[in-house]
Amino acid sequence: MIRWSAELSRRMTCGDEDKRALGPLLRRLVELSRKSRREGFQALEAEIAAIEDPLFKIGLRLVGEGLAGEPLEDILCTYLLTSDEKGWPFLRACVTIEGLLALAEGDEPALMVRKLVAYYGADRALAALQELEASAP
């Protein structure tokens, strides 16, 4: 879990439209969770080439190599802390990191979703959760 500070919180300021754009990212993370639970972390290596986001790509590679827990969190959070991103790009990076940490820990997809919808904010989290659950296979 990302250790929050006032500085990080300020960098994540986004509007509702940005938060609504999280849906595809959350669905992708859940797909990867399901695949890793079925086929193992090694199966994630085939997914790396299709990912454009460098942070997501690096993180997924680390997860595929079996890195988890505090070492993985430290590495991913260092990327976050050293970036100059703000707003939507920063929110996306935070969700990506939290999703990768959940993936590495082997969280069930339903638990992962519940962790990640918090980034929508309390006012939109329930609606986002219902939408994601309705689109689940």
LINLINFEN-V771196 format. One record per residue. PHI is phi in whole degrees, -180 to 180 (none if undefined). Layout:
# LINLINFEN-V771196
phi: <PHI;PHI>
This chain:
# LINLINFEN-V771196
phi: <none;-65;-87;-84;-134;-60;-63;-64;-61;-63;-70;-92;-57;-144;-92;-61;-63;-62;-64;-64;-74;-73;-49;-61;-65;-63;-63;-65;-64;-67;-57;-64;-63;-62;-63;-67;-71;-78;-115;93;-64;-61;-66;-72;-58;-68;-84;-60;-61;-83;-97;-93;-68;-59;-64;-62;-63;-63;-61;-66;-64;-63;-63;-61;-81;95;-75;-152;64;-60;-60;-64;-60;-61;-64;-66;-70;-64;-58;-64;-68;-91;-83;-102;-67;-142;62;-57;-60;-71;-60;-60;-64;-63;-66;-59;-63;-61;-66;-65;-64;-65;-61;-64;-81;78;-58;-64;-53;-64;-69;-57;-60;-64;-69;-83;-67;-59;-71;-75;93;-59;-70;-112;-61;-63;-63;-65;-61;-64;-65;-66;-68;-69;-92;-72;-70>
